Amino acid sequence: MEYGILGWIIVGLIAGVLAKWIMPGKDPGGILITILIGIVGGVVGGFVASQLGIGGGNILNIVIATAGAILLLFLYRLVTKNRAV
């Protein structure tokens, strides 16, 4: 199944919620920032997957988007960890 940008945003929203569930913790910005990171992860993951010819099926697309969201959340935590509050 091919998704357009809107489809990957919706999948990214789901991925953001799943990423927060998989990687709980106190993040600057809370769940809203994590969901936005999930949307970006979903769009980026979807783009990369489509370029590699990977995808098809809703579950696989959610897994791809969630992996992208987890990676971005991990990087976000690394960057914000060193900031003074």
URNOR-V137822 format. One record per residue. N is the residue number from 0. RES is the residue in one letter. PSI is psi in whole degrees, -180 to 180 (999 if undefined). D_FIRST is the distance of its C-alpha to the first C-alpha in Angstrom with 1 decimal. Layout:
{{N	RES	PSI	D_FIRST} {N	RES	PSI	D_FIRST}}
//
This chain:
{{0	M	126	0.0} {1	E	130	3.8} {2	Y	145	6.4} {3	G	-174	9.9} {4	I	-40	13.0} {5	L	-39	13.5} {6	G	-42	10.3} {7	W	-28	11.4} {8	I	-43	14.9} {9	I	-44	14.3} {10	V	-38	12.6} {11	G	-34	15.6} {12	L	-46	18.0} {13	I	-42	17.1} {14	A	-37	17.4} {15	G	-42	20.7} {16	V	-44	22.1} {17	L	-39	21.1} {18	A	-40	22.6} {19	K	-35	25.8} {20	W	-40	26.0} {21	I	-38	25.6} {22	M	72	28.0} {23	P	159	30.5} {24	G	170	33.4} {25	K	112	35.2} {26	D	143	33.3} {27	P	126	34.8} {28	G	-18	33.1} {29	G	-153	31.9} {30	I	-32	28.7} {31	L	-43	27.9} {32	I	-40	28.0} {33	T	-40	25.9} {34	I	-41	23.2} {35	L	-40	23.4} {36	I	-38	23.2} {37	G	-41	20.0} {38	I	-46	18.5} {39	V	-43	19.6} {40	G	-38	18.5} {41	G	-44	14.9} {42	V	-46	15.0} {43	V	-46	16.8} {44	G	-41	14.8} {45	G	-41	11.5} {46	F	-48	13.4} {47	V	-44	15.0} {48	A	-41	12.1} {49	S	-33	10.5} {50	Q	-31	14.0} {51	L	-4	14.5} {52	G	20	11.5} {53	I	146	10.5} {54	G	-174	7.4} {55	G	122	4.7} {56	G	137	5.8} {57	N	-41	7.6} {58	I	-46	10.8} {59	L	-40	10.2} {60	N	-38	9.0} {61	I	-39	12.1} {62	V	-44	14.1} {63	I	-47	13.5} {64	A	-39	14.3} {65	T	-41	17.2} {66	A	-43	18.6} {67	G	-41	18.6} {68	A	-40	20.4} {69	I	-43	22.8} {70	L	-46	23.7} {71	L	-37	24.3} {72	L	-42	26.3} {73	F	-46	28.3} {74	L	-39	29.1} {75	Y	-43	30.0} {76	R	-37	32.4} {77	L	-42	34.0} {78	V	-44	34.6} {79	T	-14	35.9} {80	K	-35	37.9} {81	N	-3	40.5} {82	R	140	41.2} {83	A	140	44.3} {84	V	999	43.9}}
//
